[in-house]
Amino acid sequence: MSALPSSRELIVEADGGSRGNPGPAGYGAVVLDPATGETLAEAAEYIGVATNNVAEYKGLVAGLKVARELFPDATVHVRMDSKLVVEQMSGRWKIKHPDMKPLAAEAGRVFPAGQVRYEWIPRERNKHADRLANEAMDAGKRGRQWEPSASTAALDTSAARNAAAPPPSGPPGDATAGAARARAALGSRQGGGDASASVTASGTAPAPGTAPASAAIATAPAGPADDFTPAPAQAATASASTAVEAAGDFEVEAAVMRPASALPAQPQAAAAAPRQGWTGGPDLGAPATFVLLRHGETALTPEKRFSGSGGTDPELSAAGLRQAQAVADALAARGTIQEIISSPLTRCRQTAAAVAARLGLDVRIEQGLRETDFGAWEGLTFGEVRERHPEDLDAWLASPKAAPTGGGESFATVARRVAATRDRLTAAHAGRTVLLVTHVTPIKTLVRLALGAPPESLFRMELSAASISAVAYYADGNASVRLLNDTSHLRT
């Protein structure tokens, strides 16, 4: 392990997850040198059955404790993608759930008040801790404790020997002495100290019989910082904590978990395992639930022509009007919609008007829900664009930053617009179920962002005219995709 930063400032990134909420859970935490970005230590643990929030808090506590072992008098910058934990630990949100209070209190006792500051970061910037949490859960599934992965190499032989050596003398604050103290402290905990944790300074497997719920802490090697991009096999489980549920009622209580396709089969041992940790529900309150309705057909829809916000703004066809009425009847039968917000384009206004008349609600217009401007491609089929603008089309398919010919909008631009609209609407409609009448690209973008999926996933989603999707947004920034591309209300 390299010498610790002489500034005695440390960065702690932490995360936690639960495959079931509550379900098999684990956390991950990493301590970084703020000057170089180098990994100084990692911690991860499979904690048995718990909720997402419990796992996140436990990851925070573990990260703070490792940082304290490295430098007890350090100033610590905590970065997490849990809005709930960050806001509660910063004192801006009240901690109401009884299961969260002892965890928050424990985190607050690790360092004196004033030595720790908290920052919320997007999930994309918390990949290291997220990966560790998933590795811990995967290890727990196998009945093993977590051990450092190949992407984070273990200490070399000499460093491992140094871990057991007494710290050299030196003036207080000397970085070399501090590093040695940290190695000795970590090494002294091997097989002793904290009964719930074991410490490893190498990539060797744990001793047979090791309890799967024990934590492991690994010091990192000297060298350049890893960008911690998940390997392809890990990419699915390293994605955002979200759920895909084929729910028929948008008010159904949905747990925040990982995409169904990313979840491994539940281990048989999990059912018999002791329920470790806390198992109360998350302190998130009711989510803002957006029911996403694509407008009905226009004359361009069956011909699969580009129809964005820069074209002729077509009206609904006769088929589209029938579809709008059918979805209005279906939503009236559900009885869950409380507000209606629409794109400014005519086809969405007409669809929204049909639903509003059936439900007795008003329609509010939101410019951020408009479709992509497809520039010179408006009104053309994909084949026609391929013939006329082949190079521009290839660029557009290859990169979300590429815009259609003639000054259209790139998908990256649309994503920024849609994300800003999402944030504004979720803040204004917490606890309510709102119908958003919009278009293909905004709906796919909201689903993609909720799942933490890459931009190219936009080309892999099918979204029919007048179809319904739904996403719930929680106070901690997590999202639950409850339904995608439902057209059951259009079947005869």
N, C-alpha and C positions, 0 to 999 in steps of 0.2 A: 504494500500500500504506500502511496506517495505521501510526502509530508502534507499535513493539513494546512489550510490557508492561515497565514499569519494574522489576517484581519479578524479571525475568529467569527466570521459570519458563515453560516451554513444554510443551504437550501434543503428543505424536506418536501418531497413529493409523495403523496399517499393516496391509496384508493382501496376500495373493497367491493365485493360483489357477492350476490346470492343467487344460486340457480333454483329459483322457486319463490323466494321472498315471502315467507321464510323458506329456506332450503339449504342444501350444502353450500357453505360460505367460506370465504377466505379473504385475506387482505394482502397488500403489498406496500412497501415503503422503500424509498431510496434517499440517501443523503448525498448531496452534491456540493462540490466546490464552486462557489458562484463566479470565481474568476476564470476558471478553465472549463467548467461544465463536467469535470471528471467525477465519476462515481466513487464515493468514499466508502459507502457501506450500503447493504441491502438487507431488508427484513421481509419475511413472508410467513404466513401461517394459515393452515386449514383449521377453521374454528368450529366445525360441526354444523349444526342447523342454526341459522340466524338470519336476520334481515339484511338488506343492503345497507341501511343506515348504521346498524351495529357494526358491520364489517368495515365500513368507512371510518367510523370513529376508532375502532381498534387499530386500523392502519395508521391513523394519525398518532395515537398513543405510542405505538411501536416505533414510528419514525422519530418522534420527539425523544424517546428514551435512548435510541441509538445515537442521536445527535448529542444528547447530554453526556453519553459515555465518551464521545470524541472530544468535546469541549464543554465542560459544565457552565462556563461563563460566556458561551457563544450567543450572538444574536441570531435568531432563526427566522427565516422567511419560508412559511409554509404555503405550498401551492397545491390546490386540490380542485377537482372538477365537480365536487359536491357543493352546490350552492347552499344547501341546508347546513352542512358542517361549518363552512366558511362564515356564513352570516351569524350562526349561533355562537361560534367561538369568538367572533369579532364583537359580540355584544349587541348586534343590531336586530337580531331576531330572538324572541323569547323561547326558552327551551321548555316546552310544555309536556312532552311525553316522558313518563316516569322512567322508561328504559334508557333514554338518552342522557338524563341528568347525571347519573354516576360516571358515565363515560366522559362527558364533557368536563366534569369536575376532576377526573383523573388526568385528562389532558392538560388542564389548567395548572396542575400541581407540578408538572415535570420541570418547567422553567419558571423563574420568578415573573411576575406580571411586568410587562414592558419589554421583555426580551424576545417575544414572539409576535410576528405580524402575519396576517392571513391574506391570501389572494385567491380569487376564483380564476381558474383557467379552463379553456375548452378541453374536451376529452382528447382532441387530437394532440394536445401538448402534454398529456399525462399518460402517454403510452407505456412508459417504463413501469410505473407503479401498477397500471392496469395489467400488464403482462405478468408481473410478479404475482398479483392476486389470482390470475387465472392458472398460473403454474401451481400455486398452492392448492387451489381447488382440484386441479387435475391429479396432484399427488395424493390428496385426501381420498379421491375416488379409488386410487390404487392401494389404499391402506398404508401409504408412505408419508414421511414428512417431506417438506419442500427442500430441494437442494439447488444450488446455482445452476442455471442453464448454460448451454454452450455459448449463448450470445453474450454472457457475462463471465469471462474466464476467471478461474480461481487464482489465488495467490501462487506465485512461483515458490519453489522449494525454500529459497533463502528467506523470503518474506514469511513463509509459514513458520520457519524456525524462529524468526524474530518475534513472532506473535507470542511465543512462550517465554521470551527473554524479559528480564526486569527492565524497567525504563531507565535510560541513562540519566545521569544528573545533568542539570542545566538550569539556567535562570528561568523563573516563572514566565510562561508565555512563549518560550522557545518552541518553534514549530516542530523541530525534530523530536524534542522531548515529548511534545504533545502527541505526536503520531505514535511514538513508542508506548506512551501511556494508553492510548486508545487500543493498540494491538494487544497490550497486556490485559487490559480490562476485558476485551472481547474474548481473549484466550482463556482468561480465568473463569469464564462462565461455562466453559465446556464441561458438561456433565454435572454442573452444580450451580449455585446461586438461585436464579429465578427458576422455580420448579416447572414453570410452564414453557420454558424456552431452552433450546439447545443451540449451540453456536458452531458454525463450521467455517473453516478458513480454506477449504479445498472442495473439489467437486466430488469427493468420495461419497459412496452411498452410506446412509445412516446404518447404525448397528441393527441387526435383526431384532424385531420386537418393538421398535420405536413407535410410540403412539402417534397416530396420524395427526393429532390436534396439537402437536408441539411446533413452536416457531423455529425458524432457522434464520440466522443473520450471517451474512457473508461480506467480508471486506473485499473491495475490488482492487484489481491490479493497477499499477501505474501505466500510463499510456493515454492516448487520445480518447476523448469522450465518445461513447457509442450513441448513435442516433436512435437506438432501440426500436427500429422498425420491425414489426413482427414478421417472422418467416411466413411464407404462404400457408403452411399448415396451421399456423397460429392465428392467422389474420381474422378468421371468423370469430374465435373466442376472444380476441382482443378488441372487438368492436364495442360500440357504446352499449350501455345497459338498457336494453329495450326489449319489447315483446311483440310477437306477431300472434294475434288471437283472432280466430274466426268467430267473433262475438256477434250475436244477432241484435243485442240491445246495447246502445251506446252508453247507457248509464251503468252497465255492469262493472263491478269493482275489478280492476285488472292489476295484477302485480307487475312491478317494473323488473324485467329480467332480460336475459340475452336473447337474440333472435332464435326462433325455434330450430332453424337449420344449424345453428352453432352449438346447440345443447347436446352434450353426450348423454347416452342412456343413463338413467339414475342407477347408481350402484345398489346392489341388494343390501349391502352392509349399511347403507345410509338409514334405512328404515329402523334398523335395530340399534344404531349408534345413539349414545346419550345425547340429549338435546342440550348442547353446550351453548353458552352465551345467552343472550336475551332473544325472545321470540315474539315480542309485541310488534304490532304493525308500525310502519314508518310514520313519523310525525310530519306529514306533508300536506294534510288537508285535502279537500276535494280538488281534483285537477281541472284545468280548463280543457274541455273536450271539443275539438273541432271536427265536425262532420263535413267531409270534403266532397262536394258534389260537382262532377263535371257537367257542363251544360249539355242540353240535348243536341241532336244532329242539326247541321246546316246542310245546304246543298253541296258543300265542299267535303263534308265528313265521309260519306261513303266512297268518294273518289280518292281519299287519303291525300288530300292536298295540304300543303303548308298553309295554315290559317292562324296568323298571329295578331299582334296589335298594330301592325303597320300596313295591313291590307284593306280590304273593302268593308270590314265589319259586318259580315252577313247576319241575317236574321235566322231564326229557327225555321226549319222546313216543317211540312205537315207532320212528318214522322217525329221531328224534334219536339213539336208542341204536344203530341200524344205522350212522348216520353216524359216531358216536364209534368204533365198531369198525373202520370202513373207514379212518379217519384213523390209528388205532393201527397197523393193518397197514402203511399207507404209511410212517409214521415209523419203524417197525421195519425196513422194507426199506432206508430211507436209512441207518440206523445212526449218526446224528450227535447225537442228543439225549443230553445228559449229566445234566440235572436237569429237574424239573417243578415249576412254581409255578402255583398256581391262585387265581382269585377265590374268595371265600368262599361265593358263591351256589350253590345246589344244582345248577343245570344245568351249571355249570362243574366243580364237584366230580365229577359223574358222568362228564363227558367226560374229565376228567383221570384218573379212576380206570381207565377203559377203556384209556387209553394206558399208564398206569403198570403195569397188570397185564401188558400185552403186552411192555413193555420191561424189567420187573423193577426198576422204580425207585419211590421214595417220592414223595409229593406234599406240598409245603409250601404253606400258605395265606398269601396276601398281601392284606390289606385294601385296599391302594391300587389293586388291579386290579378292584374292583367296578364295576358299571355305574352310570351316572347315576341319581340319584333324580329321577324325573319327576313327583313330587308328585301332584296331583289328576288328572294325565293317565294314570296307571298303568292299564293294561288297556284304554284307549280307542284307537280308530283315529285317524289324522290327521283324517279327515273329521268324526268325532265331536268332536274337540277344536276344530276349526274352528267347529262349530255352537255349542258350549257356552262356549268361551273365545276368541272371535275376536281381541280386542285383545291378550290375553296371548300368543297364538300369533304374531301379527304382530310383536310386540316381540321374541319369542324368535328368530324368523327373521331379524330385522334386527340383533340385537346379541348377541355371545357373553356379555355380562354380564347378560342378561335370564334370569330363572329361570322354570321352568314354574309354573303356578298352584298355590297351596297349599304353598309353601315347598320346592319342589324345588331341584335344583342347576343353576346356570348352566354353560354350557360353559367359561367362564373359570375357574370354581371347579374343575371336573373337570380342566382342563388343568394347573392348579397341582398338584393331587393326583397326577396321572399323571406329571408331570415330576419331582416329588420321588421318586416310586417308581422311575422310570427311573434317576435319578441314584444312588439307593441300590443298586439291583440291578446296574447296570453296574460300580460300584466293587467289589462283592462277587464278581462273576463274570467278571472280565477273562480273556479267552482261552478261555472256555467257551461251549458252545452250550446254551441254556436254553429250554425250552418254557414259554411263558406262556399259560395257558388263561384267556381273559377274554371281553370283550363288544365290541359294535360300537363304542361311543364311545371306550373306552380304546385299541383298536387303531387306529382312525382318527386319534386324537389323537397317538399315537406316530409314525405315518406323517407326519402333518401337521407335527409339530415337526421330524422328521428332514429333511423337504424345505424347511423354512422357509416353508411355505405359509400363507396367511391363514386365519383361523378359518372363513370361509365355505366353504372347501374341504371341510369336513366334510359338507356337503350334496351334494357332487359325487362322493363315493366310494361305490361299491357293495361291500358286504361280505356274502357269502352265509354261511348257517349252515355250520359245520364247515369253513370255508375257512382256508387257511394264508397268512400273510404273514411276511416276515422283515426284520429291520433289524439291521445290525452297527454297533456303537459303538466308535470308536477312542479312543486315549489323549488325542488333542488336542481332543476334543469334537466332531469331525466324525462324520457318520453316513452309512451306505450302505443305501438301501432296495433289497433284493435281489429281493424277490418281493412281489406284492400280489394278494390275493384268488384264490389258486390252489385250485381245486376238482377238479383232475384225478383225485384219489384217489377221488372219489365217482362217477365215470362208469362205466357198465356196458358 
